[in-house]
C-alpha cells in the first residue's frame, strides 16, 4: 500500500482539492485498494473544519468528491506516509524542518509542481484571497501535476499498476 499526504498551510483549499482529485484519479485507474491519500496543513488554523466553500464548489463543478476535515501535519505522518507533497516552498520548508525532528527519514517530501511539465520549483498558488477563477486555476494546476505524480509513482512502483 502506498500512502500519500498532500500539504498546504490551512488544509481547506489546495491540499483537500489535491486529495480529492488524486483519489478520483486512482479510483478511475482501479488503484484505490493499492494507493491511499489524505491531506493536512502545516498550521492549526482550520482543524476540524470542512474545506473552503469555493474548494467544494470547484470540486463539485469538476465532478470530484471531497470528504475531508482539516487537520494539522503531525510527526507520525512521516511514519505513516510514503510520500508527502507540499503545495509551496514555505510548506516544504516547514515539512522538512519537522521531518528533521523525527526518526522517519525515509519519507519522500516533494513540491507538487515538480511533477508538472515546466513547473519545477513553482508553487501551487494559494487561492484563499481570490475567487472562483483562482480556484479553477488551482484545479487545473493540480490536475496536471497529479498526472505527473501518478507517472512518477508508476515508475517507482510499477507492480501496483499491473492489472
FIFIBA-958348 format. One record per residue (C-alpha): residue number from 0; residue in three letters; chain; z, x, y. Coordinates in steps of 0.02 Angstrom, whole numbers, plus 32768, in hexadecimal, padded with zeros to 4 digits. Example, Ala and Ser with C-alpha at 12.3 -4.5 7.8 and 13.67 -1.06 7.14 Angstrom:
BEGIN
rec resi->0 | resn->ALA | chain->A | c3->8186 | c1->8267 | c2->7F1F
rec resi->1 | resn->SER | chain->A | c3->8165 | c1->82AC | c2->7FCB
***
This chain:
BEGIN
rec resi->0 | resn->UNK | chain->A | c3->8000 | c1->8000 | c2->8000
rec resi->1 | resn->UNK | chain->A | c3->7FCE | c1->8042 | c2->80AB
rec resi->2 | resn->UNK | chain->A | c3->803A | c1->8009 | c2->813D
rec resi->3 | resn->UNK | chain->A | c3->8002 | c1->8012 | c2->81F2
rec resi->4 | resn->UNK | chain->A | c3->8069 | c1->7FF6 | c2->8290
rec resi->5 | resn->UNK | chain->A | c3->8013 | c1->7FD3 | c2->8337
rec resi->6 | resn->UNK | chain->A | c3->807B | c1->8000 | c2->83D0
rec resi->7 | resn->UNK | chain->A | c3->8073 | c1->7FD9 | c2->848A
rec resi->8 | resn->UNK | chain->A | c3->80FA | c1->7FCE | c2->850F
rec resi->9 | resn->UNK | chain->A | c3->813D | c1->7F1C | c2->8502
rec resi->10 | resn->UNK | chain->A | c3->80EE | c1->7EDE | c2->8460
rec resi->11 | resn->UNK | chain->A | c3->80AC | c1->7E3D | c2->84AD
rec resi->12 | resn->UNK | chain->A | c3->7FF8 | c1->7E6A | c2->84DF
rec resi->13 | resn->UNK | chain->A | c3->7F99 | c1->7EFB | c2->8492
rec resi->14 | resn->UNK | chain->A | c3->7FF6 | c1->7F22 | c2->83F1
rec resi->15 | resn->UNK | chain->A | c3->8007 | c1->7E6F | c2->83AF
rec resi->16 | resn->UNK | chain->A | c3->7F4F | c1->7E54 | c2->83D7
rec resi->17 | resn->UNK | chain->A | c3->7F23 | c1->7EF4 | c2->8378
rec resi->18 | resn->UNK | chain->A | c3->7F8F | c1->7EBA | c2->82E6
rec resi->19 | resn->UNK | chain->A | c3->7F3A | c1->7E10 | c2->82E3
rec resi->20 | resn->UNK | chain->A | c3->7E89 | c1->7E57 | c2->82EC
rec resi->21 | resn->UNK | chain->A | c3->7EB1 | c1->7ED9 | c2->8267
rec resi->22 | resn->UNK | chain->A | c3->7EFF | c1->7E58 | c2->81F3
rec resi->23 | resn->UNK | chain->A | c3->7E65 | c1->7DE9 | c2->8205
rec resi->24 | resn->UNK | chain->A | c3->7DF3 | c1->7E7C | c2->81DD
rec resi->25 | resn->UNK | chain->A | c3->7E55 | c1->7EB4 | c2->8143
rec resi->26 | resn->UNK | chain->A | c3->7E5E | c1->7E00 | c2->8104
rec resi->27 | resn->UNK | chain->A | c3->7DA1 | c1->7DEB | c2->8117
rec resi->28 | resn->UNK | chain->A | c3->7D8B | c1->7E8B | c2->80B1
rec resi->29 | resn->UNK | chain->A | c3->7E03 | c1->7E4C | c2->802A
rec resi->30 | resn->UNK | chain->A | c3->7E7D | c1->7EDA | c2->8050
rec resi->31 | resn->UNK | chain->A | c3->7F12 | c1->7E72 | c2->8087
rec resi->32 | resn->UNK | chain->A | c3->7F6F | c1->7E9D | c2->7FE6
rec resi->33 | resn->UNK | chain->A | c3->7F4F | c1->7F58 | c2->8000
rec resi->34 | resn->UNK | chain->A | c3->7F67 | c1->7F6F | c2->80BB
rec resi->35 | resn->UNK | chain->A | c3->7FEE | c1->7F22 | c2->8128
rec resi->36 | resn->UNK | chain->A | c3->800C | c1->7F2E | c2->81E2
rec resi->37 | resn->UNK | chain->A | c3->808D | c1->7F05 | c2->8265
rec resi->38 | resn->UNK | chain->A | c3->80A4 | c1->7F29 | c2->831D
rec resi->39 | resn->UNK | chain->A | c3->8132 | c1->7F62 | c2->838E
rec resi->40 | resn->UNK | chain->A | c3->8158 | c1->7F9D | c2->843D
rec resi->41 | resn->UNK | chain->A | c3->81A6 | c1->803D | c2->847B
rec resi->42 | resn->UNK | chain->A | c3->8210 | c1->7FD8 | c2->84F6
rec resi->43 | resn->UNK | chain->A | c3->8290 | c1->7F50 | c2->84D4
rec resi->44 | resn->UNK | chain->A | c3->8249 | c1->7EDB | c2->855B
rec resi->45 | resn->UNK | chain->A | c3->820B | c1->7E4F | c2->84E9
rec resi->46 | resn->UNK | chain->A | c3->826E | c1->7E57 | c2->8446
rec resi->47 | resn->UNK | chain->A | c3->8262 | c1->7DB0 | c2->83EC
rec resi->48 | resn->UNK | chain->A | c3->81DE | c1->7D68 | c2->8461
rec resi->49 | resn->UNK | chain->A | c3->8136 | c1->7D20 | c2->8431
rec resi->50 | resn->UNK | chain->A | c3->809B | c1->7D7D | c2->846D
rec resi->51 | resn->UNK | chain->A | c3->8062 | c1->7D5E | c2->851F
rec resi->52 | resn->UNK | chain->A | c3->8009 | c1->7CB4 | c2->8532
rec resi->53 | resn->UNK | chain->A | c3->7F69 | c1->7D0E | c2->8565
rec resi->54 | resn->UNK | chain->A | c3->7F70 | c1->7D78 | c2->84C7
rec resi->55 | resn->UNK | chain->A | c3->7F80 | c1->7CDA | c2->845F
rec resi->56 | resn->UNK | chain->A | c3->7EF0 | c1->7C84 | c2->84BD
rec resi->57 | resn->UNK | chain->A | c3->7E80 | c1->7D1D | c2->84A9
rec resi->58 | resn->UNK | chain->A | c3->7EA8 | c1->7D29 | c2->83F0
rec resi->59 | resn->UNK | chain->A | c3->7E8B | c1->7C6E | c2->83D7
rec resi->60 | resn->UNK | chain->A | c3->7DE5 | c1->7C78 | c2->8434
rec resi->61 | resn->UNK | chain->A | c3->7DB0 | c1->7D04 | c2->83BE
rec resi->62 | resn->UNK | chain->A | c3->7DF2 | c1->7CAA | c2->8322
rec resi->63 | resn->UNK | chain->A | c3->7E7A | c1->7D2B | c2->8303
rec resi->64 | resn->UNK | chain->A | c3->7F22 | c1->7CE5 | c2->82C8
rec resi->65 | resn->UNK | chain->A | c3->7FBE | c1->7D34 | c2->8314
rec resi->66 | resn->UNK | chain->A | c3->806A | c1->7D18 | c2->82CB
rec resi->67 | resn->UNK | chain->A | c3->80DE | c1->7D95 | c2->831A
rec resi->68 | resn->UNK | chain->A | c3->8183 | c1->7DA8 | c2->8376
rec resi->69 | resn->UNK | chain->A | c3->819D | c1->7E3F | c2->83E7
rec resi->70 | resn->UNK | chain->A | c3->8202 | c1->7ECF | c2->83A2
rec resi->71 | resn->UNK | chain->A | c3->822A | c1->7F81 | c2->83D4
rec resi->72 | resn->UNK | chain->A | c3->81F4 | c1->801B | c2->8372
rec resi->73 | resn->UNK | chain->A | c3->8281 | c1->805F | c2->8308
rec resi->74 | resn->UNK | chain->A | c3->829C | c1->810A | c2->82BA
rec resi->75 | resn->UNK | chain->A | c3->8287 | c1->80BE | c2->820D
rec resi->76 | resn->UNK | chain->A | c3->81D4 | c1->808A | c2->8239
rec resi->77 | resn->UNK | chain->A | c3->81A4 | c1->8140 | c2->821D
rec resi->78 | resn->UNK | chain->A | c3->81DF | c1->812B | c2->8169
rec resi->79 | resn->UNK | chain->A | c3->8195 | c1->807E | c2->814F
rec resi->80 | resn->UNK | chain->A | c3->80E6 | c1->8098 | c2->8198
rec resi->81 | resn->UNK | chain->A | c3->805C | c1->8110 | c2->8165
rec resi->82 | resn->UNK | chain->A | c3->8004 | c1->8100 | c2->820D
rec resi->83 | resn->UNK | chain->A | c3->804A | c1->80DA | c2->82B8
rec resi->84 | resn->UNK | chain->A | c3->7FC4 | c1->80B7 | c2->833A
rec resi->85 | resn->UNK | chain->A | c3->7FEE | c1->80BD | c2->83F4
rec resi->86 | resn->UNK | chain->A | c3->7F8D | c1->8061 | c2->847A
rec resi->87 | resn->UNK | chain->A | c3->7F9D | c1->80E9 | c2->8500
rec resi->88 | resn->UNK | chain->A | c3->7FD9 | c1->819A | c2->8522
rec resi->89 | resn->UNK | chain->A | c3->8086 | c1->8169 | c2->8563
rec resi->90 | resn->UNK | chain->A | c3->80AC | c1->8104 | c2->84C6
rec resi->91 | resn->UNK | chain->A | c3->8064 | c1->8191 | c2->845B
rec resi->92 | resn->UNK | chain->A | c3->80D8 | c1->820B | c2->84B3
rec resi->93 | resn->UNK | chain->A | c3->816E | c1->8197 | c2->849B
rec resi->94 | resn->UNK | chain->A | c3->8144 | c1->8184 | c2->83E2
rec resi->95 | resn->UNK | chain->A | c3->8133 | c1->823E | c2->83C7
rec resi->96 | resn->UNK | chain->A | c3->81DA | c1->825D | c2->841D
rec resi->97 | resn->UNK | chain->A | c3->822D | c1->81DC | c2->83AD
rec resi->98 | resn->UNK | chain->A | c3->81D7 | c1->8223 | c2->8313
rec resi->99 | resn->UNK | chain->A | c3->8221 | c1->82CF | c2->833A
rec resi->100 | resn->UNK | chain->A | c3->82CE | c1->8282 | c2->8325
rec resi->101 | resn->UNK | chain->A | c3->82A9 | c1->8244 | c2->8276
rec resi->102 | resn->UNK | chain->A | c3->8295 | c1->829A | c2->81CE
rec resi->103 | resn->UNK | chain->A | c3->81F1 | c1->8239 | c2->81B4
rec resi->104 | resn->UNK | chain->A | c3->8172 | c1->82B7 | c2->81F0
rec resi->105 | resn->UNK | chain->A | c3->80E3 | c1->827F | c2->817E
rec resi->106 | resn->UNK | chain->A | c3->80BB | c1->81E1 | c2->81DE
rec resi->107 | resn->UNK | chain->A | c3->8013 | c1->81EC | c2->8236
rec resi->108 | resn->UNK | chain->A | c3->8022 | c1->81BE | c2->82EF
rec resi->109 | resn->UNK | chain->A | c3->7F7C | c1->819C | c2->8347
rec resi->110 | resn->UNK | chain->A | c3->7F33 | c1->815C | c2->83E9
rec resi->111 | resn->UNK | chain->A | c3->7ED3 | c1->80B9 | c2->83CA
rec resi->112 | resn->UNK | chain->A | c3->7E33 | c1->80E1 | c2->8428
rec resi->113 | resn->UNK | chain->A | c3->7E1F | c1->8188 | c2->83CF
rec resi->114 | resn->UNK | chain->A | c3->7DD1 | c1->811E | c2->8345
rec resi->115 | resn->UNK | chain->A | c3->7D4C | c1->80D4 | c2->83B9
rec resi->116 | resn->UNK | chain->A | c3->7CA8 | c1->812B | c2->83E1
rec resi->117 | resn->UNK | chain->A | c3->7CBB | c1->817F | c2->848A
rec resi->118 | resn->UNK | chain->A | c3->7D71 | c1->8147 | c2->8499
rec resi->119 | resn->UNK | chain->A | c3->7DCB | c1->81E9 | c2->846F
rec resi->120 | resn->UNK | chain->A | c3->7E62 | c1->81FD | c2->84DE
rec resi->121 | resn->UNK | chain->A | c3->7E48 | c1->8157 | c2->8537
rec resi->122 | resn->UNK | chain->A | c3->7ED0 | c1->80D1 | c2->8540
rec resi->123 | resn->UNK | chain->A | c3->7EC1 | c1->801D | c2->8510
rec resi->124 | resn->UNK | chain->A | c3->7EE2 | c1->7FD8 | c2->85BF
rec resi->125 | resn->UNK | chain->A | c3->7F7A | c1->7F6A | c2->85D6
rec resi->126 | resn->UNK | chain->A | c3->7F3A | c1->7EBD | c2->8605
rec resi->127 | resn->UNK | chain->A | c3->7FE8 | c1->7E7A | c2->8634
rec resi->128 | resn->UNK | chain->A | c3->7FC7 | c1->7E75 | c2->86F0
rec resi->129 | resn->UNK | chain->A | c3->7F16 | c1->7E34 | c2->86D9
rec resi->130 | resn->UNK | chain->A | c3->7EC8 | c1->7D91 | c2->86A3
rec resi->131 | resn->UNK | chain->A | c3->7E60 | c1->7D4A | c2->8616
rec resi->132 | resn->UNK | chain->A | c3->7DD2 | c1->7DC6 | c2->863A
rec resi->133 | resn->UNK | chain->A | c3->7E45 | c1->7E5D | c2->861F
rec resi->134 | resn->UNK | chain->A | c3->7E89 | c1->7E15 | c2->857D
rec resi->135 | resn->UNK | chain->A | c3->7DD7 | c1->7DFA | c2->853D
rec resi->136 | resn->UNK | chain->A | c3->7DAA | c1->7EAD | c2->856C
rec resi->137 | resn->UNK | chain->A | c3->7E41 | c1->7EEB | c2->8509
rec resi->138 | resn->UNK | chain->A | c3->7E0C | c1->7E7F | c2->8477
rec resi->139 | resn->UNK | chain->A | c3->7D5E | c1->7ED0 | c2->8477
rec resi->140 | resn->UNK | chain->A | c3->7DA8 | c1->7F80 | c2->8484
rec resi->141 | resn->UNK | chain->A | c3->7E20 | c1->7F5E | c2->83F4
rec resi->142 | resn->UNK | chain->A | c3->7D9A | c1->7F0D | c2->8389
rec resi->143 | resn->UNK | chain->A | c3->7D2D | c1->7FA9 | c2->8395
rec resi->144 | resn->UNK | chain->A | c3->7DBC | c1->8025 | c2->8380
rec resi->145 | resn->UNK | chain->A | c3->7DFF | c1->7FC6 | c2->82E9
rec resi->146 | resn->UNK | chain->A | c3->7D55 | c1->7FD0 | c2->8294
rec resi->147 | resn->UNK | chain->A | c3->7D60 | c1->808C | c2->82AD
rec resi->148 | resn->UNK | chain->A | c3->7E12 | c1->808F | c2->826D
rec resi->149 | resn->UNK | chain->A | c3->7DDC | c1->8031 | c2->81D1
rec resi->150 | resn->UNK | chain->A | c3->7D53 | c1->80B3 | c2->81B5
rec resi->151 | resn->UNK | chain->A | c3->7DD7 | c1->813A | c2->81C7
rec resi->152 | resn->UNK | chain->A | c3->7E45 | c1->80E3 | c2->8146
rec resi->153 | resn->UNK | chain->A | c3->7DB0 | c1->80D2 | c2->80D1
rec resi->154 | resn->UNK | chain->A | c3->7D91 | c1->818D | c2->80DF
rec resi->155 | resn->UNK | chain->A | c3->7E47 | c1->81B7 | c2->80BB
rec resi->156 | resn->UNK | chain->A | c3->7E6B | c1->8130 | c2->8039
rec resi->157 | resn->UNK | chain->A | c3->7DC2 | c1->8105 | c2->7FEA
rec resi->158 | resn->UNK | chain->A | c3->7E17 | c1->80C5 | c2->7F4B
rec resi->159 | resn->UNK | chain->A | c3->7E60 | c1->8032 | c2->7FAE
rec resi->160 | resn->UNK | chain->A | c3->7DB2 | c1->7FFB | c2->7FE4
rec resi->161 | resn->UNK | chain->A | c3->7D6B | c1->7FF6 | c2->7F33
rec resi->162 | resn->UNK | chain->A | c3->7D54 | c1->7F47 | c2->7EF1
***
